[in-house]
Amino acid sequence: MTKRKLSYAVIMLSGMCLIALIIIDYSIFLDYTNSNGKNRALYGLTLILNYQHRHYIGLLTLIVFIISSLSLIKKNDSTLHVTAVILALISVLFSFFEVWLLFV
């Protein structure tokens, strides 16, 4: 696979994962706002039980970030590679931090 195709694949995968994570975080936010006081107190359990697929997407984004970083380290300093690394980094941050808390 050529380096340009790899960068396009990384950008597409990071973009799709980012969109999926935003949709998941929005549904978490809706579930949280529709819950009452007792359910909000134990909402961490709901996150673990109902939304653990979010972490699988996070692993995929981490793999994509590692691949894009290795591509950038091999002296491929084009703007396409830098864009791929930045988008992959944003996807990793969205997957491992609870962005839905910013919606509350």
Buried (B, 14 or more C-beta within 10 A) or exposed (E): EEEEEBBBBBBEBBBBBBEBBEEBBEEBBEBBEEBEEEEEEEBEEBBEEEBEEBEEBBEBBBEBBEBBBEBBEEEBEEEBBBBBBEBBBBBBBBBBEEBBEEEE
